[in-house]
Amino acid sequence: MRPECNSDVLLWNALKQDDQPAFAELYQRYHRILYSYGYKVIPNVALVEDAIQDLFVDLWRLRHSLSLVDSVKFYLFRSLRRKIYQLSEREKRIDTAIASSTATEFARSSEQVMADQEQEDQLTQRLAQLVAQLPQRQLEVVTLRFYQNFKTDEIAAIMGITEKSVRNTLHKALTHLREQAAYLAPLLGLLLLWVLA
Amino acid sequence: MHNYHNDTAEELAQDDFFRRWVQQPDSETNAFWEDFLTHYPEKQSVVVAAKALLKAVEQVQVLPTEAQGNQMWAMIQQQLQEDATELAYEPQVHRIGYWRQWAAAAAVLLLLGLGWWFTIRPATTDKAMGYIQPKPQAEIEWIDNVNETNHVLSVKLSDGSQIVLQPRSRVTYPKTFAVDKREIRLEGEGFFKVARNPKQPFMVYTNGLITQVVGTSFTIKAFPKMAQITVAVHTGKVAVFTTNALAKSQQSQKQIAGMLLLTPNQQAIFDKGSERLTARLVDEPTLIKKPETKQYFVFENTAIPDVFHKLEESYGIAIQYDPTVFDKCSLTAPLGNEPLFRKLDIICQTIGATYEVWGTKVIISGPGCQQKP
């Protein structure tokens, strides 16, 4: 276990004892990655911001009834996802937002492709474009697995689906990336090697 | 430890120890993976591919800006402050010390009129303020809110407007607003989200400059030690003018001279020394209109006037160019959510033009295109 996980639990216990600096520290530590994840669940800035605010307000209000947790990060992610769904259902914003969700923001691709770069960076760029185009659910699983570093069972619990469907979704996403990468292979010698690997 | 030499790129990417190396490399992971590559040089491409996959996923993440993070925190604080006030009569209230201290530190100081304000300020700065300031009336209670903490402070006004006040900044406002206007004084930096009310204009007074709005959001930076005051507009329309100009117009019953009307992504810059007030684009214009589709900025053989028109609409800016020079130019570029100026760099590079920002306008110049590139 890495040190920050231990200190997470310390912060959590301090929070239960009404320690406000601990509360602020939890916010500082997690709001960025929570936002990043929330945005993958629903690309609606206002709604994600509201959900994060509500999540932390609840956390403080309910601090005395919080249970001990093994992983604070897991708890926060699962709570955030629930909040987003509650809010979006309440405001019925989800359909429109998901419809526009394909407008995945993805800043660096073209500007970086234009600049002359090393092969590894080019590969990253191409893959990033492909990743950005994955269906929302696949992107969510890929983000949780490869960026937020959750295990399959944790992802299942966060998203409220079975472990099997987490694995299937991940498999689908990776297969898709591999196939697309293969298609691009003639452009980038390296990709071919990835496919053969 | 696991034998990695048979792993595929995808398996490597799923491995915690491998991910740690890519995401947060330290001496242990560096030593191990460098050693791995010297032993299995044929695995280089697999490692590169696995790394690229992880970095690609990282790249598509959207992180909040620092300002967004601060604003969310301010909103959390505000909601919890409201809790604390509601709980004020319950016995356990002493446990909520933090927010009560905040409320106390944010010193709700009741003042009788603003006269006091000027006595503590250097006399040179506010020559003309005498007439224009919210008139000191004995019956008006003024609230003076100073942010002495080192985090942002959220202030809610009686009309529902909100101010996110940066550290070392202060706002002063009446407990109840006058019927015909809402007057606020700011020193330092504040983000304002103003509740719409056309009958009661919202006016922010800062050291020689007045910002007047009906309902909108904007940021003012007016630190006493800085030579300039800036007012940057996020949404809605904002009028900015100097206190001198207002004083003159009150004396002569004429319109206020040199008033700037700002729209989103524009900012007013007031130089305190020369009292010059100019309008410019903000440093990082944001989208004022959400792109309709993901492909919104993907251009394929698109005529340049259409490209510029789209940018003008999306960012609420004016782009000036000679259509006869550029009529043969077209653009093919898969643009996305790059900042505006980055988009302009790419476009200009493609059509062999250059751009300059003049005030609130973007001016494009160049020789034009011979044939469609």
HADDOCK unambig.tbl for C-alpha pairs under 7 A between the chains (distance, minus, plus):
assign (segid A and resid 20 and name CA) (segid B and resid 98 and name CA) 6.73 0.50 0.50
assign (segid A and resid 32 and name CA) (segid B and resid 63 and name CA) 5.89 0.50 0.50
assign (segid A and resid 32 and name CA) (segid B and resid 64 and name CA) 6.06 0.50 0.50
assign (segid A and resid 35 and name CA) (segid B and resid 63 and name CA) 6.34 0.50 0.50
assign (segid A and resid 35 and name CA) (segid B and resid 64 and name CA) 6.48 0.50 0.50
assign (segid A and resid 36 and name CA) (segid B and resid 61 and name CA) 5.71 0.50 0.50
assign (segid A and resid 36 and name CA) (segid B and resid 62 and name CA) 5.09 0.50 0.50
assign (segid A and resid 36 and name CA) (segid B and resid 63 and name CA) 5.07 0.50 0.50
assign (segid A and resid 39 and name CA) (segid B and resid 62 and name CA) 6.87 0.50 0.50
assign (segid A and resid 49 and name CA) (segid B and resid 72 and name CA) 6.58 0.50 0.50
assign (segid A and resid 53 and name CA) (segid B and resid 72 and name CA) 6.03 0.50 0.50
assign (segid A and resid 53 and name CA) (segid B and resid 75 and name CA) 6.90 0.50 0.50
assign (segid A and resid 53 and name CA) (segid B and resid 76 and name CA) 5.51 0.50 0.50
assign (segid A and resid 56 and name CA) (segid B and resid 76 and name CA) 6.86 0.50 0.50
assign (segid A and resid 57 and name CA) (segid B and resid 76 and name CA) 5.79 0.50 0.50
assign (segid A and resid 57 and name CA) (segid B and resid 80 and name CA) 6.70 0.50 0.50
assign (segid A and resid 100 and name CA) (segid B and resid 293 and name CA) 6.55 0.50 0.50
assign (segid A and resid 102 and name CA) (segid B and resid 294 and name CA) 5.79 0.50 0.50
assign (segid A and resid 103 and name CA) (segid B and resid 293 and name CA) 5.80 0.50 0.50
assign (segid A and resid 103 and name CA) (segid B and resid 294 and name CA) 3.66 0.50 0.50
assign (segid A and resid 104 and name CA) (segid B and resid 294 and name CA) 6.58 0.50 0.50
assign (segid A and resid 105 and name CA) (segid B and resid 337 and name CA) 5.96 0.50 0.50
assign (segid A and resid 106 and name CA) (segid B and resid 60 and name CA) 5.58 0.50 0.50
assign (segid A and resid 106 and name CA) (segid B and resid 336 and name CA) 6.40 0.50 0.50
assign (segid A and resid 106 and name CA) (segid B and resid 337 and name CA) 6.12 0.50 0.50
assign (segid A and resid 107 and name CA) (segid B and resid 336 and name CA) 6.08 0.50 0.50
assign (segid A and resid 107 and name CA) (segid B and resid 337 and name CA) 4.94 0.50 0.50
assign (segid A and resid 107 and name CA) (segid B and resid 338 and name CA) 4.96 0.50 0.50
assign (segid A and resid 108 and name CA) (segid B and resid 338 and name CA) 6.89 0.50 0.50
assign (segid A and resid 110 and name CA) (segid B and resid 334 and name CA) 6.36 0.50 0.50
assign (segid A and resid 110 and name CA) (segid B and resid 335 and name CA) 6.31 0.50 0.50
assign (segid A and resid 120 and name CA) (segid B and resid 48 and name CA) 6.56 0.50 0.50
assign (segid A and resid 120 and name CA) (segid B and resid 52 and name CA) 6.58 0.50 0.50
assign (segid A and resid 123 and name CA) (segid B and resid 52 and name CA) 6.28 0.50 0.50
assign (segid A and resid 124 and name CA) (segid B and resid 52 and name CA) 4.54 0.50 0.50
assign (segid A and resid 124 and name CA) (segid B and resid 53 and name CA) 6.47 0.50 0.50
assign (segid A and resid 124 and name CA) (segid B and resid 55 and name CA) 6.31 0.50 0.50
assign (segid A and resid 124 and name CA) (segid B and resid 56 and name CA) 5.10 0.50 0.50
assign (segid A and resid 125 and name CA) (segid B and resid 56 and name CA) 6.58 0.50 0.50
assign (segid A and resid 127 and name CA) (segid B and resid 53 and name CA) 6.48 0.50 0.50
assign (segid A and resid 127 and name CA) (segid B and resid 56 and name CA) 5.65 0.50 0.50
assign (segid A and resid 128 and name CA) (segid B and resid 56 and name CA) 4.16 0.50 0.50
assign (segid A and resid 128 and name CA) (segid B and resid 57 and name CA) 6.27 0.50 0.50
assign (segid A and resid 128 and name CA) (segid B and resid 59 and name CA) 6.44 0.50 0.50
assign (segid A and resid 128 and name CA) (segid B and resid 60 and name CA) 6.33 0.50 0.50
assign (segid A and resid 131 and name CA) (segid B and resid 57 and name CA) 6.60 0.50 0.50
assign (segid A and resid 132 and name CA) (segid B and resid 60 and name CA) 6.06 0.50 0.50
assign (segid A and resid 143 and name CA) (segid B and resid 57 and name CA) 6.43 0.50 0.50
assign (segid A and resid 146 and name CA) (segid B and resid 14 and name CA) 6.97 0.50 0.50
assign (segid A and resid 146 and name CA) (segid B and resid 54 and name CA) 6.04 0.50 0.50
assign (segid A and resid 146 and name CA) (segid B and resid 57 and name CA) 6.84 0.50 0.50
assign (segid A and resid 147 and name CA) (segid B and resid 57 and name CA) 6.45 0.50 0.50
assign (segid A and resid 147 and name CA) (segid B and resid 58 and name CA) 5.97 0.50 0.50
assign (segid A and resid 190 and name CA) (segid B and resid 45 and name CA) 6.56 0.50 0.50
assign (segid A and resid 193 and name CA) (segid B and resid 45 and name CA) 6.15 0.50 0.50
assign (segid A and resid 194 and name CA) (segid B and resid 9 and name CA) 6.72 0.50 0.50
assign (segid A and resid 194 and name CA) (segid B and resid 45 and name CA) 6.52 0.50 0.50
assign (segid A and resid 194 and name CA) (segid B and resid 46 and name CA) 5.76 0.50 0.50
assign (segid A and resid 194 and name CA) (segid B and resid 49 and name CA) 5.92 0.50 0.50
assign (segid A and resid 197 and name CA) (segid B and resid 8 and name CA) 5.50 0.50 0.50
assign (segid A and resid 197 and name CA) (segid B and resid 9 and name CA) 6.94 0.50 0.50
assign (segid A and resid 197 and name CA) (segid B and resid 46 and name CA) 6.41 0.50 0.50
